[in-house]
Amino acid sequence: MEFEKSLKHLMEIVDKLEKGELPLERSLKLFEEGMNLLATLKKYLSNAEIKIQKLIKNSEGRLKTDEYTELSGGVEEKD
């Protein structure tokens, strides 16, 4: 799921939970789903931040990014 769709879905979950009209069991399921979405969004943002930080200027003054591969716990540079 792309970032924007995940964020929108998380906001919908928060809205539903804030209304307080759902049964407890449904609220708990939505809360769990929201926490999973939040973790996914944080990972996405963390990876984006790392990629941005890796932007460097080459010898000609052009911006480029080093290659990296996504791992379960973060990113790793390619050799």
Secondary structure, DSSP 8 states (H G I E B T S, - for coil): --HHHHHHHHHHHHHHHHHT-S-HHHHHHHHHHHHHHHHHHHHHHHHHHHHHHTEEE-TTS-EEE--EEEETTEEEE--
